[in-house]
Amino acid sequence: GPSIPSNTARSGIRYPITHALSLDTGSRPTPEARNRTGTYLMMTYIAGQTISSALWLTGMAGNPVGVGIAAQFGVNINFGNWLLVASVPCLIALIAIPYVLYKLFPPENKYTPEAPEIARKGLQEMGPMSTQEWIMGGTFLGMILLWAFSPVLNINLAIVAFLGLTILILANVYTIEDIRQGGGDALETYIWFAILYMMSTALNEMGFMKILGEQLATYIGDFSWVTVYVLLIVLYIVIHYLFVSQTAHLLALYAVFLQVAVNAGVPAALMAFMLSFSTNLFAAISPQASSSNVLFAGSGFLPSRDIYRQGAVVTALNMIIFLLATPWVMWSSSL
C-alpha cells in the first residue's frame, strides 16, 4: 500500500494473483463458471483497494493533491496523522465489506480445501523455473521498484508499464500474438475507458463539473453544519458517476465542497480528511470509477452490471462506516 503510490500500479501487481487464484479454485471467465469464486474474488479486491488507498497518504496519486488543497484552508495533514485518522474506519471496513459481499453475493464454491494440494501438484508438474520465468520475475520486480520510487525518480507510471512490456516482448516471454489473443474484453474496456476519460476531461475543462458542484452546494447552505457535512459527503461520492478519474474529480470539486463546508461551520480538518477519504471510497462505484478497475472489469469474471450493483453496496457501506466514525475523525484530527 504505502510503498506504491498508485492504486492502478497495485492492481497491475495483484491482478495476476487474483486471476490465478480464481482459476485454481474452479472459476472460469464464462457466464456459467465465473461465479464459482472469480466474481467474488475480483469484486473483493476492488472493494479492498478503496480501503487500502484511503488508509495511506501515499496509497493513491491524488491523496497528496488533496493534502495541498487542505493546507490552503489551514489544515495540516501528514503521513502520520493521515494514518491515525484513517486507521479505525479502514479497519472496520476491511472486516465488514468482504463479509457483506460474501453474504449478499455469495460465491458458488464456498469451500476449497483442495486448493493448497492443487497448488503443490501444479508446482511439481512445472518443475524448476525456466529462463523466461526468471526474466518475467526480474522484470516484475523491477517494475514494482520503479513504481514504488516513481515520485523520487520522476518516472511516469505508464512509461514503467510500457518498459516492462517491451522487455518481455524482446525476450520473447510475451508475444504480439499473445496480446492479440488475450485482448478480448480487456482491450474493449481500455477503449471505452479512454472515450469516457476524454468526455469527463472535456466536461471538467469546460467548467461543467465545478458549476454543478457549486449549484448543488448552494441549495444546502442554510442547513445546520452537521446536515451540510453529511449531504456534501454523500453528494461528493454520488456525483462520481459522472467522472472517470479520481484525481480529476478531486481537482474539480474538493476545494469547492471544502469551502462550502467551512462557510457552513463544518470543522475544516474534519471535512478535509473526509473529502480525501471519499476520493478513494468511491473508486468501486462503477467500472470506470478508477483506472485500477480496468483489468478486473475486463477479466471476464466481473461483468459491468455486477460492478454497478455490488459497487453501489460497497460504496454505500464505506460511506456509512466513515460517517459513523466522524467522532473519531474529529478527535484524532485535532491531535
Phi, psi and omega in degrees: 000290186290338184276347180238099189281043179203121178290334176294317178296319179296324177297320178298330179280318189270339181301312180302325179292313180296320180296314180296320179296322178297316180294318183292339180259018170098000181274154174221152182283055178232156180303329183281330190241353187289335184275003177300307173214335190300313181300316181296315182296317181295315182290325178296323177295313180303318179295316180295328178297322179298325183281315181296327177291326179282337184287326187244139175300326180265015184281342181211142187302330182280345183302311179297333177295316177298322178299318179296320178293318180299325180298330178292342177258013178081016181258120180264112178242129177228179184303318184291310183286333173299310181299318179298311183295321184281340191301312185292305179297326179292320178297316178298316181295321179297329178277317189284318191292314176301323179295315181296317177299320180296322182282319183278325182230066188292142173289154179292320177265103182268341181230127180228062181294342182279350185302313179299321181291321177299319180296317180296316179295321179298319179295320179295319181293325181287332180073197181293159181294138178276172178300317180297323179292323175296319177298316178301314180297316180294319178297317180299315179297317179298321179294320178299315180296318179294321177296318183296322184256017182301323178295324181286317183276351181057049179251133177290137183297324179294324178298320178299316180298314179293326177297314178299316179297320179298316179299316182294324178289317180296327179275003180063023174283323181229131184249166176299325179296323176299318180295318181295314183287327184267359182298293174044229183297325182296317179296319177298319179296318178300318181296313180295323178299317180298318180296313180296323179297316180297319179296314180297318179296319180297316178299320180293316181294329178282354178088005183298315183295318181294317179296318179299315179298318180294320180294317177298320183293327183293333182287345184244011184292340185265359181278172175295158185296329178295315179296316178300316180302309182295314182297319180295319178297315179298314179297318181300323180282311184296324183293350179291347172303337181270356184247157173247334183247131176295316182294321177297320177300313181299314182296327183281323193238342185303306183294322180298310182293323179294319179296316179298319180296314180298319178298331180273358178098006177289133177306130186299318181296317179302310183292322180297314179296315184293323176294321178296315178297317182298328178298335176268324187292332182274009182292344181261004191288338179203164179301326183262010183295334180210144177297341179289347180275345192301312181300317183288322178293332180262010185283339186091345179272341190226089179298155182302322182297327178289324178294317178299315184289306182287327178296325177296320178295313180300313182296317179297318180293317175304313182298316180296315180300314182290324177293320177293336179274010181308315178303320178295316180299317179297315183290310185291329179285346180269354182286000000 
